[in-house]
Amino acid sequence: MSRIQSMKKYQCFIGGCWGEPASGDYFESVDPFLAKPWALIPRCDARDVDAAVAAARTAFDRGEWASMHPSRRGQLLRRLGELIARDADRLASVEVQDNGKLYAEMRGQLGYIPHWFDYFGGLADKIEGSVIPIDKPDMFTFTSHEPVGVVAAITPWNSPLLLATWKLAPALAAGCTIVVKPSEFTSASTLELMKLVDEAGFPAGVLNVVTGFGPEVGEPLTSHPGIDKIAFTGGEGSGRRVAHKAAQNFKRLTLELGGKSAQLVFPDADLDNAVKGVVSGIFAATGQTCIAGSRLLVHDSIHNEFLDKFIELASTARMGDPMSAETQVGPITTQPQYQRVLSCIEMARAEGAECVLGGKPAARPECGDGWFIEPTVFANVSNSMRIAQEEVFGPVLSVIGFREDDEAYALANDSPYGLAAGVWTNDQRRAFTAAKRLRAGTIWTNTYRAVSYMAPFGGFKNSGIGREGGQEAIQEYLETKCVWMFYGKDVSNPFVMR
Ligand code: NAD
C-alpha cells in the first residue's frame, strides 16, 4: 500500500456540510513512520462545537431521523457497514499513515468493523419494552426504551476507527445523534468515515465531527448543555476531567480508560502457546492498546524457562514500515508518547528493575526516522514499583514471579485498573477459579486480545464505567420510560398515594 505524498487538507463535518473551522486555522497530523506531517486538520473551537451540537440537537428533536422507523435506521447502519467494507483498503491506509499501526492489523480491523454496523443495525428494531403485571387494579403499565439524546463521542489515537465504531454503531441503532471528537493526533480516518456516512444517506446532523484539542474542543463539548451523554475512550486523567464535566448537569457517561492487565502463566500451561499469547499482548500494536498485557505473572518453577523462550521469540520481531506486510512491530504513534515510553523505561531502571531485552530506541535502518522503541522486558519487578502500577502504553513488559495461585490472584488484583487479564493453564478448575477471582472486565483463558461485536467490553475500577459491544452496549444509549395508564372509572382519594 502506498502513502499519500502531497499534504492533504481536511474539512470538518457539521450538519451534513463540509467546511472550514470557525477559526480558519489548521494543524498538522504527522506520519509516525516518516516523522513528517502529511495532513492538515481543522482546528475547531467552541464555536464549531456549538454549531455541531445545534445540528445534532435539531436532527434528534425533529426531522427525518427523529421520526424514522427503527427498521430503516437499521438499514442505514448496514449500508454504512457495506461502504466501509468496500473502502477498507483505503481507510486502512489512511489509518496506518496517521497512527503507524500495521497495515496488516488495520486491514483486518477494517474488514471486521462492518460487523458492528451489521449487528447493531439488526438490533435497531428489536429494542422492546415490557408490560408489567402491576399490583394495582385498573392499571396498564409498560416500559419503553428511548434514545438518550445527543451523544458526544470522544476517541483516542490508538485505534480511532474501531473505537469510534464501538460508540457510533450502538448509539445510532438506539436512535441517538452524535458529535464525534477524534484525537488531535489521528483525526483523518474519522473524517474519511464521514464521507461514507454522507454516501449512506444518513440525514444531515445525525453525525458531526469536530476536530482539535482537548481544552479547545473536548471541554466545550463535554460541558455543553445540549449534550445528553458522553461516551469517552482515553486516558485516566482526561477521563476524570470528563467525568467532572458530566457531573455538572448529570450527563450520562461511559468511560473506557486505561489498564495494567496481568497475564498469569501457571506451571501446567502450554508454554509455547503462552509465550505467543504474552508476546501478542504486549508487543502487538507496539503495546499501544488499553488491553496491553503489561504485567507478566509467572510461576517461579517455570520463570527462567519461560523468560528464555519469551525473549527468544520477542527478539525476532521485525520492526519497520507499518505499510509493509513483513513488519511485526511499528512505531510509537506520537512523539510525546515516544518520550513518555522512554521515560517509563528510565523510571523502571531507577527503581531497580532489570532490563533483559530492549530498553532503548530502535536504531535499525529499516526504522528510518520513525519513533521506534525496541520491545522491552524488565525482570525482577516488584508489583509495588511504579513500572508495575502505571500504564506505559508502549512495548514494555514487567515480569513478576509468584509461588501460589492465591498470590498470583492477589498480585493481579493489586492494581488501580481492571480492564483485562490473561490466564494460561491446562487445568480447568484453575481456569474457572482464575476467571472468578480476577477483578477485570475481560478474562481471556489460553488466548489474548480477542474482541467481538457480540461481546461486552469494559473495565472494573479505574479502567472505566459501562460496557461497549454486545447487547449490553445499546442499553448505554437508552433511557427507560415507564408509562402508567389508568382505565378505571373513578380516581380514588387524591390525598393518598396509589
Ligand atoms: P487522552 O485521554 O489523552 O485523549 C483521548 C481523547 O480525549 C482525545 O480525543 C483528546 O483530545 C480528548 N481529551 C483530552 N482532554 C480532554 C478533556 N479535558 N475534555 C474532553 N476531551 C479531552 O488519551 P490518548 O492519549 O489519546 O489515548 C491513550 C489512552 O486511551 C490510554 O490511557 C489508553 O489506555 C486509553 N484507551 C482505552 C481504551 C479502552 O477501551 N479502555 C481503548 C483505547 C485506549
Boltz pocket constraint, residues with backbone or C-beta under 6 A from the ligand:
constraints:
  - pocket:
      binder: B
      contacts: [[A, 154], [A, 155], [A, 156], [A, 157], [A, 158], [A, 159], [A, 163], [A, 181], [A, 182], [A, 183], [A, 184], [A, 212], [A, 213], [A, 214], [A, 215], [A, 217], [A, 218], [A, 219], [A, 222], [A, 233], [A, 234], [A, 235], [A, 236], [A, 237], [A, 238], [A, 239], [A, 241], [A, 242], [A, 255], [A, 256], [A, 257], [A, 258], [A, 259], [A, 289], [A, 290], [A, 391], [A, 393], [A, 419], [A, 459], [A, 463], [A, 464]]
      max_distance: 6.0
